[in-house]
Amino acid sequence: MEKSILKLPVSAPRDITPKEPNAMDVTKIYSDDPNWIGPPVQFESFALPSFPVGALPEILARMTESVADVTQTAEDAAGTALLAMMSASAARKFFTALVDGEGWKEKNNLYTIIAMPSGERKSAVFGHVAKPIIEFERRIEDAAFRSEHGIKVQRYISDDVTPQALIQQLCENDERIALLSTEGGLFENLNYKHYGNQAKLDVFLRAFTGDRMTVDRKNAPKIILNDPTLTISIFVQPSVLQHLPERYTGQGFMGRFLYVIAPSRRGNRDIAIKSIPADLFQAYRELIFNIMMFEPDEPVALSLSNEAFNKFQELRASFEPRLRAGEELSHDFLGSWSDRLPGQVVRIASLLHITEYAMRGLPFNDASFNKQISETTMMNAITLGNYFIEHAKAAFGCFQSNQEIEDAKYLLEVLKRKKIRLYKRQKLWSIVKGKFHVADKFDNALVVLADRGFIRADITKSLRGRNGMNIECHPILFSEETQSESPSKVGEAK
């Protein structure tokens, strides 16, 4: 499985694949960048930040703490899930316009993945935070309730659904729905061989941004979705991320998610049996109901106050250099994910703004509703965005299998120990052949290290005119006293 997105220079020869049987295409580790920019992405366990509970509006903050206490799980899971519930309630009812007229507009729906090991009480967390939405969906089955509030029957939540069924659900429910699940069934459905790759992902790609979608069906009327809007919140085991096909990251699908790698409290849990305070849960229920009962004819346009806009631009100015080639946020799937982070911050800010009004019972449909997002709200959204950056970096490690990671770590330790700047590929292969046995595993480890910026390679020709490969180590792996071998001393690559 190839993992790199580094590109082979156009001028480089194409016939340098190693001769060993089953070797993977290591041309993927080549780079035409003459300079090392930024540090590599390390393998060490990330010191992940705690969830910034204080960045949430009061009711959500208190619910985060209470759900985490009752379930004895990390606040990361409850806090992120509550943001997803706000998305499920408010999606397609608001959007944020960053400039007047035609320009950058950001929707407010979120895709989230919360990774927790088996037995970590995912269902309990989900049950508490999703309960009011489930109750509301049942409530609108009552004709009297619908008549009183001017709401029609519709679905708000889906679970184990195929892409085709999801398209139909969007068509039948005002082009919005939330896919909420405590299992990784979504990815199992996407892997089902009956569906073509593009057909599987298209609805998920378009329903994040609201792009128009036309579906022609052979034996049924075509479906046109003008503004499809999907919320996704899935609790998965980390192993699910480790075994996702690479095409999901390649098409930008996984780059649309906010990730949380929730720490385990197993072995340190309080065994006391607790419950969420009744008044707190009622306040949370009313908050959800206030948002869900608001049904505008057209999505309401929010904007940023001057102060909020300035804070947002400061974020973008400081964030942009981290996306340059060679910086840690440019590597592999992180590049796709990072490109979307400013927009994700705007989405979060809009949800925080809506929540602030809804929890005070203020109406959205009259002049008293302030449509400008404040500086404080934007700063809280930026705090949450910085939190999600660190968890995305940890999720990046999950996208590669355990064996690939372990092989790459072994090879990295060899490079650190040898302290040699430049290798011929065959020379390095001869050093570690006893560990890898077959060349495809060795080449796979090279690709992983190149993805993370530890190594790069170029193509050379020997005096006999044969194509060879030089592998260069990042300067961080050796000091000024490091021994360096020239290509003529380390032997020719195959």
C-alpha positions in Angstrom: 0.0 0.0 0.0 1.5 3.3 -1.1 1.3 6.1 1.5 3.2 9.0 0.1 1.9 12.0 -1.8 5.4 13.3 -2.6 5.8 13.6 -6.4 8.5 12.4 -8.7 10.2 15.2 -10.6 9.1 15.3 -14.2 12.7 15.1 -15.4 13.5 12.0 -13.4 13.8 8.6 -15.1 10.9 6.2 -14.5 12.7 2.8 -14.7 14.3 2.7 -11.3 11.9 0.3 -9.4 14.1 -2.1 -7.4 14.7 -5.5 -8.9 13.7 -7.5 -5.8 10.4 -9.4 -6.3 7.2 -7.7 -5.0 9.0 -4.5 -4.3 6.6 -1.5 -4.1 7.1 1.6 -6.2 9.6 3.6 -4.2 9.6 6.4 -6.7 7.0 7.9 -4.4 9.7 9.0 -2.0 11.4 11.3 -4.5 11.3 15.1 -4.0 12.5 17.9 -6.2 12.7 20.3 -3.3 16.4 21.2 -2.7 15.8 22.5 0.8 14.6 20.9 4.0 11.8 23.0 5.3 10.5 22.4 8.8 10.9 19.4 11.1 9.7 15.8 10.3 6.4 14.5 11.8 7.6 12.5 14.8 6.4 9.0 15.7 6.5 9.6 19.4 3.2 9.4 21.3 1.6 12.8 21.1 1.1 14.7 24.3 -2.5 15.5 23.3 -4.1 18.6 24.8 -7.2 18.2 27.0 -10.5 19.3 25.6 -10.9 23.0 26.1 -14.2 22.9 28.0 -14.0 26.6 28.8 -14.4 27.4 25.1 -17.9 26.1 25.0 -21.1 28.0 26.0 -22.1 27.3 29.6 -24.7 24.6 29.1 -22.5 22.7 26.7 -19.5 23.1 29.1 -21.5 21.8 32.1 -22.9 18.9 30.0 -19.4 18.0 28.8 -18.2 17.8 32.4 -21.3 15.9 33.6 -21.4 13.3 30.8 -17.7 12.7 31.3 -18.2 12.2 35.0 -21.2 10.0 34.7 -19.7 7.7 32.0 -16.1 8.0 33.4 -14.8 8.9 30.0 -12.5 11.7 28.8 -14.2 15.1 28.3 -12.8 15.0 24.7 -15.5 12.5 23.7 -18.5 14.3 25.2 -17.3 17.8 24.2 -16.8 16.9 20.6 -20.0 14.9 20.4 -22.0 17.9 21.8 -20.6 20.1 19.0 -21.8 17.5 16.6 -25.3 17.6 18.2 -25.3 21.4 17.6 -24.5 20.7 14.0 -27.3 18.2 13.7 -29.7 20.7 15.2 -28.7 23.8 13.3 -27.4 22.5 10.0 -28.7 24.2 6.8 -30.5 26.8 8.9 -27.5 29.2 9.1 -24.4 30.0 7.1 -21.6 32.5 7.7 -20.7 35.1 5.0 -17.1 36.3 5.5 -17.5 39.2 3.0 -20.4 41.1 1.5 -21.8 40.0 -1.8 -20.4 36.9 -3.6 -17.5 35.5 -1.7 -16.4 33.1 1.0 -19.5 31.6 2.6 -19.2 28.7 5.1 -21.8 26.3 6.1 -22.1 25.1 9.7 -22.3 21.3 9.5 -19.5 19.2 11.0 -18.0 15.8 10.4 -16.4 14.3 13.5 -14.7 11.1 14.4 -14.1 10.2 18.0 -11.7 7.3 18.4 -12.1 5.3 21.6 -11.0 1.7 22.3 -13.5 -1.1 22.7 -15.3 -1.1 26.1 -14.7 2.6 26.7 -18.5 3.4 27.0 -19.0 5.0 23.6 -22.7 4.1 23.6 -23.2 5.7 27.0 -21.7 9.0 25.9 -23.7 9.0 22.6 -26.9 8.1 24.4 -26.7 11.1 26.7 -25.8 13.7 24.1 -28.1 12.5 21.3 -31.2 11.8 23.5 -32.9 15.3 23.0 -32.6 15.0 19.2 -34.1 11.5 19.2 -36.9 12.8 21.5 -37.6 15.7 19.1 -37.8 13.4 16.1 -40.4 11.3 18.0 -42.2 14.4 19.2 -42.9 15.7 15.7 -44.8 12.5 14.9 -47.6 14.1 17.0 -49.9 16.0 14.7 -50.8 18.5 17.4 -47.2 19.3 18.1 -46.5 19.8 14.4 -49.5 22.1 14.0 -48.5 24.2 17.0 -45.0 24.8 15.9 -45.4 24.7 12.1 -43.1 21.7 11.6 -43.6 18.8 9.2 -42.7 15.1 9.8 -39.1 14.4 8.9 -36.0 12.4 9.9 -33.1 14.1 11.6 -30.9 11.1 12.3 -29.6 8.1 10.3 -27.2 5.4 11.2 -26.2 2.4 9.2 -26.9 3.7 5.7 -25.5 3.0 2.2 -24.6 6.0 0.0 -27.6 5.4 -2.2 -30.0 5.3 0.7 -28.4 8.5 2.1 -29.1 10.3 -1.1 -32.7 9.3 -0.8 -32.9 10.4 2.8 -31.5 13.8 1.9 -34.0 14.1 -0.8 -36.9 13.3 1.6 -35.7 15.5 4.5 -35.1 19.0 3.2 -31.7 18.0 2.0 -30.3 17.6 5.5 -29.7 14.7 7.9 -27.2 13.6 10.6 -25.4 10.4 10.4 -24.7 9.5 14.1 -23.3 6.1 15.1 -21.3 4.4 17.8 -19.7 2.0 15.3 -17.7 2.2 12.1 -20.6 0.9 9.9 -20.2 3.8 7.5 -16.8 2.6 6.4 -17.9 -1.0 6.0 -20.7 0.3 3.7 -18.2 2.3 1.7 -15.9 -0.8 1.3 -18.8 -2.9 -0.1 -17.6 -3.9 -3.5 -21.0 -3.4 -5.1 -20.5 0.4 -5.1 -18.2 2.3 -7.4 -15.5 4.4 -5.8 -16.8 7.7 -6.9 -20.4 6.8 -6.3 -19.5 5.8 -2.7 -17.8 9.0 -1.8 -19.6 11.7 -3.9 -22.5 12.3 -1.6 -20.2 12.6 1.4 -17.9 15.1 -0.4 -20.7 17.2 -1.7 -22.9 17.2 1.5 -20.1 18.7 3.5 -19.8 21.8 1.3 -23.4 21.9 -0.1 -22.4 21.4 -3.7 -25.3 20.7 -6.1 -25.7 17.0 -6.9 -27.7 15.4 -9.7 -28.3 11.6 -9.5 -29.7 9.9 -12.6 -31.3 6.6 -11.9 -32.0 3.9 -14.4 -35.5 2.8 -13.2 -36.5 5.8 -11.1 -36.8 9.6 -11.4 -33.6 11.5 -11.1 -32.7 13.2 -7.8 -31.5 16.8 -7.7 -30.0 18.1 -4.4 -29.3 21.8 -4.5 -27.8 22.2 -1.1 -27.2 18.8 0.5 -26.1 19.2 4.1 -24.8 16.3 6.2 -23.6 16.1 9.8 -21.5 13.0 10.7 -20.5 12.0 14.2 -19.0 8.5 14.5 -17.4 6.8 17.5 -14.9 4.3 16.2 -12.1 2.1 17.6 -8.7 3.3 16.5 -8.2 0.1 14.5 -10.9 1.3 12.1 -8.7 4.3 11.1 -5.7 2.0 10.7 -7.4 -0.1 8.0 -9.1 2.5 5.8 -8.3 2.3 2.1 -5.9 5.1 0.9 -8.4 6.3 -1.7 -10.4 7.9 1.2 -7.6 10.2 2.1 -6.6 10.7 -1.5 -10.0 12.1 -2.5 -10.2 14.4 0.5 -12.9 12.5 2.3 -11.0 12.0 5.6 -9.7 15.6 5.4 -13.2 16.8 6.1 -13.4 15.3 9.6 -12.5 16.8 13.0 -10.7 14.0 14.9 -10.5 13.2 18.6 -8.2 10.5 20.0 -9.9 10.2 23.4 -7.6 9.1 26.2 -8.7 6.0 28.2 -9.6 6.2 31.9 -9.7 2.5 32.3 -8.1 1.4 35.5 -8.6 4.9 37.1 -12.4 5.2 36.9 -14.6 6.2 39.8 -16.9 3.3 40.4 -19.6 5.5 42.0 -22.9 5.4 40.1 -23.9 8.9 39.1 -26.5 10.7 37.0 -26.7 14.0 35.1 -28.5 16.6 37.2 -32.1 16.9 36.1 -32.0 20.6 35.8 -28.9 20.5 33.6 -30.3 17.9 31.3 -33.6 19.8 31.0 -31.7 23.0 30.1 -29.8 21.0 27.4 -33.0 19.5 26.1 -34.6 23.0 25.8 -31.4 24.3 24.0 -31.7 21.5 21.4 -35.4 22.0 21.0 -35.1 25.8 20.6 -32.7 25.3 17.6 -34.6 22.4 16.0 -38.0 24.2 16.1 -36.5 27.1 14.1 -37.3 26.4 10.5 -36.4 29.5 8.3 -37.6 29.6 4.7 -34.0 30.3 3.7 -30.8 29.8 5.7 -30.0 32.8 7.9 -26.7 34.7 7.0 -24.4 35.3 9.9 -21.3 37.5 9.7 -18.2 38.3 11.7 -17.8 41.4 13.7 -14.8 43.5 12.8 -13.0 42.3 15.9 -13.9 38.7 15.1 -12.8 39.1 11.5 -9.4 40.5 12.6 -8.9 37.5 14.9 -9.8 35.1 12.1 -7.3 36.8 9.8 -4.6 36.6 12.5 -5.2 32.9 12.7 -4.9 32.5 8.9 -1.7 34.6 8.8 0.0 32.5 11.5 -1.4 29.2 10.1 -0.5 29.6 6.4 3.3 29.1 6.8 2.6 25.7 8.5 1.2 24.5 5.2 4.4 25.0 3.2 6.1 22.0 1.6 8.1 20.2 4.2 6.3 21.6 7.2 4.6 19.0 9.4 1.0 20.0 8.4 1.8 19.5 4.7 2.6 15.8 5.0 0.2 13.2 3.5 -3.4 13.4 4.7 -2.6 16.3 7.0 -2.2 18.6 4.0 -5.8 17.9 2.9 -7.0 18.3 6.4 -5.1 21.5 7.2 -6.4 23.3 4.1 -9.9 23.1 5.6 -9.1 24.2 9.1 -9.9 27.9 8.8 -13.3 27.0 7.4 -13.8 24.5 10.2 -13.1 27.3 12.7 -15.8 29.5 11.1 -18.2 26.6 11.3 -17.5 26.0 15.0 -17.8 29.8 15.7 -21.2 29.9 14.1 -22.4 26.9 16.2 -21.1 28.5 19.4 -22.9 31.7 18.5 -26.2 29.9 17.8 -25.9 28.0 21.0 -25.4 31.1 23.1 -28.7 32.5 21.8 -30.6 29.2 22.0 -29.6 28.5 25.6 -31.1 31.8 26.7 -34.3 31.1 24.8 -33.8 34.0 22.5 -35.6 33.9 19.1 -33.8 33.6 15.8 -36.6 35.0 13.7 -36.9 38.6 14.8 -34.8 41.8 15.0 -33.4 40.9 18.4 -31.2 38.2 17.0 -27.7 39.5 16.6 -26.3 37.9 13.4 -22.7 39.0 14.1 -20.3 36.6 15.6 -18.4 38.3 18.4 -14.6 38.4 19.0 -15.0 36.3 22.1 -16.8 33.6 20.2 -14.2 33.6 17.5 -11.4 33.3 20.0 -13.2 30.3 21.6 -13.5 28.7 18.1 -9.8 29.2 17.4 -9.0 27.6 20.8 -11.0 24.6 19.7 -9.4 24.6 16.2 -5.9 24.5 17.8 -7.1 21.5 19.9 -8.3 19.7 16.8 -4.9 20.3 15.0 -3.1 18.2 17.6 -5.6 15.4 17.5 -5.5 15.4 13.7 -1.7 14.9 13.9 -2.3 11.9 16.2 -5.0 10.5 13.9 -2.5 10.7 11.0 -0.5 8.0 12.7 -3.6 5.8 12.9 -4.0 5.8 9.1 -0.9 3.6 8.7 -1.1 0.0 10.0 0.8 -1.0 13.1 3.3 -3.1 11.2 4.1 -0.3 8.8 4.7 2.1 11.7 6.9 -0.4 13.6 9.0 -1.2 10.5 9.4 2.5 9.8 10.4 3.2 13.4 13.0 0.4 13.2 14.5 1.9 10.1 14.5 5.4 11.6 16.5 4.1 14.6 19.0 2.6 12.2 19.4 5.9 10.5 19.8 7.7 13.8 22.4 5.2 15.0 24.4 5.2 11.8 24.4 9.0 11.5 25.1 8.9 7.8 23.8 11.7 5.7 23.6 10.0 2.3 23.0 6.4 1.3 22.7 4.4 -1.8 19.5 2.5 -1.6 21.2 -0.9 -2.0 23.7 -0.1 0.7 20.9 0.7 3.2 19.0 -2.3 2.1 22.0 -4.5 2.9 22.3 -3.0 6.4 18.6 -3.8 7.3 18.0 -6.9 5.1 18.1 -9.2 8.1 15.1 -7.4 9.6 12.9 -6.9 6.6 13.8 -10.1 4.6 11.8 -8.9 1.6 12.3 -5.6 -0.3 8.7 -4.6 -0.4 8.6 -4.2 3.4 11.8 -2.2 3.3 10.5 0.1 0.6 7.2 0.5 2.5 9.2 1.8 5.5 11.0 4.2 3.2 7.7 5.6 2.0 6.4 6.1 5.5 9.6 7.9 6.5 9.4 10.1 3.4 5.7 10.9 4.2 6.8 12.2 7.5 9.8 14.2 6.1 12.6 12.1 7.6 14.2 11.2 4.3 14.0 12.1 0.6 15.6 10.6 -2.5 16.9 11.5 -5.9 17.9 9.7 -9.1 21.5 9.5 -10.2 23.4 7.8 -12.9 26.6 5.8 -12.4 29.6 5.9 -14.7 28.1 2.8 -16.3 24.9 4.8 -17.1 22.6 2.8 -14.7 19.9 4.6 -12.8 20.4 4.7 -9.0 18.8 6.1 -6.0 20.4 8.2 -3.3 18.5 8.4 0.0 19.2 11.6 2.0 18.4 11.9 5.7 16.9 15.0 7.3 19.6 17.1 9.1 17.8 16.5 12.4 19.1 12.9 12.3 22.7 13.8 12.5 24.9 16.5 14.1 27.9 18.4 12.8 30.2 15.6 13.8 28.1 13.1 11.9 30.1 10.8 9.6 29.1 11.2 5.9 29.7 8.7 3.2 29.8 9.7 -0.5 27.8 7.8 -3.0 31.0 6.3 -4.4 31.7 4.6 -1.0 28.3 3.3 -0.3 27.8 1.4 -3.5 25.3 1.6 -6.3 21.6 1.2 -6.0 19.9 -1.4 -8.1 
